[in-house]
Amino acid sequence: AQSVTQLGSHVSVSEGALVLLRCNYSSSVPPYLFWYVQYPNQGLQLLLKYTTGATLVKGINGFEAEFKKSETSFHLTKPSAHMSDAAEYFCAVSERGGYNKLIFGAGTRLAVHP
Amino acid sequence: DTAVSQTPKYLVTQMGNDKSIKCEQNLGHDTMYWYKQDSKKFLKIMFSYNNKELIINETVPNRFSPKSPDKAHLNLHINSLELGDSAVYFCASSQDSRGSDTQYFGPGTRLTVL
């Protein structure tokens, strides 16, 4: 069965600092990989996804993630944090060849302080 | 124009009552979903419909019954509400049911069972 682990339920960075949110998956076949962001009292919004091709994926708001098959990872990064990046971030996977069933990690709360 | 909308946004009710949550999408998508987010922010899929046909039915109590009158609508009816049903329920939609397809989420319905 697929699973997703997000290391660090809370991450705190200074404005302008590097953001690194970690995601590892467990699956016999590399799945499709997603990062979603949830702002307070809102729904989820797709940041980026990896389906095939180039393993470095660029998303919205300056975020990017790299799929590393050997490490079963899909970490999310942003070179310079902005106050508006404070939110909950979810890594998710769905099975190749299966229905679109997102399996989510537990989420990482990102705090950005001045 | 809201892509995926849900009503109501908040729902407070007593144990034992029956309630419904409605979802509509104006994206022209074929597939719709219900997710439950618990108090610890953990997200789990409940159901998915593709062209009004149920394709994903996770281990959910029989008290939960989804209904899709057409491709643009997916409603969730809950019988005999219990305290543990308190959560935020998200509706989502995608172009089709492929695992690589992006899911677009609604704003959520916060259900509180007293």
Interface residues (C-beta under 8 A of the other chain):
Chain A: P31 Y32 F34 Y36 Q38 N41 Q42 G43 L44 Q45 L46 K49 T51 T52 E88 F90 S94 E95 R96 G97 G98 Y99 N100 K101 L102 I103 F104 A106 G107
Chain B: V4 T31 Y33 Y35 K40 K41 F42 L43 K44 I45 S48 I55 I56 F90 A92 S94 D96 S97 R98 G99 S100 D101 T102 Q103 Y104 F105 G106 P107 G108
